[in-house]
Amino acid sequence: METLIFRTKEGATVAIDNLPAIDPQSSAGNHKRQCEKIAAHKVLEKLLNTKTEIMHDPYGKPFLKDNTLKISISHSKTKIALIIHATKNVGIDVENISPKILKLASRFLSDKELAQIRQSAENYTIAWAAKEAAFKIAGKAAVDFRKSLEIEKIEKGDMENKIILKFLEDGKVLNFYYKILNNNVLVWGMD
């Protein structure tokens, strides 16, 4: 897959690309992180047509050293995704769709959400990715996804797919959008 780049109706730019293959003989964790970092810089350079340094705040939230844009980055086993916006806080998540998520759903979905969302690896991955993207927008320390974030609706449309998510602490509602790309879920949104 070549880098897929698109603009959202809210003025953000989203990019998704393949991660480089990782040598299984290497020191796995460290090498994987280094590959992800290099891939993020390469995708960002494609978006901006210039090199810029990515920094991280105390919670691990990325930002550009020159503070020109808001940014969010995500990695899955095989993909890297990035979203940028001039003024709005953004969040993105890319996840591999796997049946393993069916066993984990009760850890991140409330009883109400489990009753409301049709059980499938795809739907639960969409819900997980939406909560991850929302967490990245909030930029806070660890959050209990079951108690802090609620999926109100997942809409599959002809032209766009939408997720409505509420922060339970303050009642703030955000819209997220998603695409299914080669057994991956890509979710993005902004506040």
N, C-alpha and C positions, 0 to 999 in steps of 0.2 A: 504494500500500500504506500503510495506516495503521500506526502503531507496533505491532509484535507484541511483547508482553511475556509471559514465562512464568517460573515457578519450576522449578528443577531438584530432583531428589530429594535432592540434597546440600545444599539450602538456599540456593543462589545464585539471583540474579534475572538473566535475560537479556533484552535488548531489541534489536530490529533495526528499522531504518526506512530510508526513502529519503533519499539525500543531495539537497540542493537542486540544481537544474540550474545548471551553471556556464557563464557567458557566454564563448564561445570567443574573443571579442575582448579579454578581460581579460588581464592579465599572469598567464598560466596557473598556474605553480607556486605563487606567493604567494597568489593569489586562491583556488585550490583548497584550500590549507592553512587559510586563514581560514574558508572554508565548512565544512570538516571540523571545525574547532574549535568553531564556532558550533553545528553539528549535534550534536556530542558534549555540549555544555552543555545543549542543549534536551532531548535524550533523557535525560540524567542528571536534569534537573529534573523530567521526567515520572515517573521512577522514585522519586525522593525527595520529591516535592512541595515542594521548596525549592531555592533556588540555593546552590551550593557551588563553590568554586574547584578546578580541576584543575591540579595541579603535575606536574613531571617530575623524576625522579632523574637523575644524571649519565649513565646509559645510555639515557635516554629513556622509562623505564617510568613510566606515570602513577600518581599517587596523589592522594587528596583532601587538601586543605590542612588540614582538621580531623582527618585520620587516622581517621575513624570507620569506614570500610569499605575493603576491598581492591577494586581496579578494574582492568579491562583494556578497551582500546578497539581497534577495527579499522575500517578503511575499505576499500571496493572502489571501482570506478568509479562505482557507483550506490547503494551501501548504506553505512550506518554500523551497527556492532554494539557492544554494551557488555555487560559482565558485572560484577556486584558480589557480594561476600560479606562477611559480618561479620568472619570471622577467617582464612579460607584464601586463599592466593595463587591468583589466577585468571588464565586466559589465554583469549582468544577470537580467532578470525580469520574473516573473511568474504571470499570470493573469487568472482569471476565464473568460471563454467566456460567454458573456451575450448580449442580444439584446439591452440593454441600451446604449451600445457603439455607436450604429447607430445614436442616437440623439446627441452624443458628438463629433463625428468625425470632424466636421468643426472647432472645437476648437484646434485640434492638427494636422490636415492634411491641406496642402495648397490646393488651387483650382486645381492646376496641379495634385497633388496626388489623390484628390477625383475623378478626371476624369480618372486617370490611374489605380487605385486599384479597382478591382471588389467589389461592395458593398455587404458585408456580415459581420456578427458579428465576424466570425473567422478571416477574412482578416483584418478587422479594429483592432481587438485585437492584431494580429501579428504586425501590423504597430505601435500601441501604445507601445507594449512591446519592440520592437526594438529601438524606440526613448528613452524609459526609460533606457534601457541597455546602449545606446550610451551616454546619459546624465551621467550615473554612471561612465563611462570610463573617460569622460571629467573632472568630479569632480569639476565642477564650481557651482556658485550660480545659481539661477533660470534662465531658458532658455525658450524662446518662441519657442515651438516645431514646429509651423507653419513656422517661419521665420529663424530658426537656423539649422534645420535638415530636410533632404529630402530623402524619400524612393525612390530610383531609380528603384528597381526591387524586386519583391517577386517571388522566384522560388520554385516550388514544384517538387521535384524529387523522383525517386524510392529509392535512397539510402540516400539522404540528402536534407534538405530544407534550402534554403539560402535567405538572405535578403541583398541587397546592399544599403548602406545608406551613404549619403554625408553630411559633416559639411559644410554649406554654407559660413561661415565666412572665412575659409581657403582652401576650396575645398578638404579637406582630405576625402578619401573614405574608409569605413570599411565594412568588410563582417561579417554578423551575421548569426547564424544558429538557427533553431527552431524545436521543436517537439510539437505535440499535444498529451496531456496525460489526458485522462478522463475529457474532457471538460475544460482543462487548456492549455494555451499556455506557453511554456518555451522557452525563447530566450536568447542566450548568444553570446558574442563576445569579442574580445580583440584588442588592437592597436599594 
